[in-house]
Amino acid sequence: MIMTNNVEVLTVHYKTPDLIYRQYNSVRKIYPTIPYRIIDGSDDGQFYFEDLEKEDKNIKVERLGYNIHHGPGMHYGITTSFYDFLLIMDSDVYIKKEIINDMYNHYKGYAVGKELMVDKKGLEKDQHKKYWWKSFNKIKYPYIHPSCILINKNAYLQFKQFKKHGAPCIDAMIDIFNKNKTDILSSFNLEGYIELEEKGTRKRWGINLK
């Protein structure tokens, strides 16, 4: 069992405060005092979540003033954390029941979450559509999806960092694969633990990976 005083909940926000309020409320129902940090990459000049900061001493909002994007935002959050473990969730995810200890029970050395098999571009087979057999790389990489991921900070620092990409963890996962360390990736069935609004931020603001 992992002590929740050694875990920080982290999310990256971009101009979708309703999603964050929903997530925050779901976290507080289960973990009333767990550290909760928002990396706010909103670039519209709005001062989001001031009310939460006034009400909750265990929340921290870091307002960057520019769109840091999901991958770099996660990287920033992990590398600046004071905790050994982080439960990172997309802004459009909220939890339904205790999840941290159950995820930690599957922990093997790096991260725990939903595992996919992807190619070097971070795409699953069905994302290649009609001619996937021509473009789907022969090497398949196990990929822990960052929509809801429990990750160890020190382990993260041993591999390539998350980046601005449609599959932001892809470099890290390929690095782990190339070093024959895939046994430190742990698959976890998130069904019943979380709900999400599919592409909640992307649906409203699009995606800019240039």
Number of C-alpha atoms within 10 A of each C-alpha: 9 13 10 17 12 13 22 24 23 25 28 27 27 22 18 17 17 11 20 22 15 15 22 23 14 18 20 13 13 14 17 12 15 17 20 23 20 21 22 25 20 22 14 11 9 10 12 16 17 10 9 15 13 9 9 13 11 14 19 17 19 13 18 13 14 13 18 20 22 25 21 18 23 26 20 16 23 26 14 10 16 13 18 15 26 26 23 23 22 24 29 23 24 23 23 16 14 14 16 21 13 14 23 20 13 15 20 14 17 23 28 29 25 20 17 16 14 22 20 17 14 23 20 19 17 11 12 13 11 9 11 13 12 9 12 20 16 10 9 18 25 21 29 24 18 24 16 25 23 25 25 20 21 15 14 18 14 12 16 15 21 23 19 18 19 15 19 21 22 27 20 20 25 23 17 22 17 11 10 10 14 19 11 15 24 24 20 20 11 15 9 10 14 17 14 17 13 10 14 16 19 13 10 10 12 10 12 11 8 5
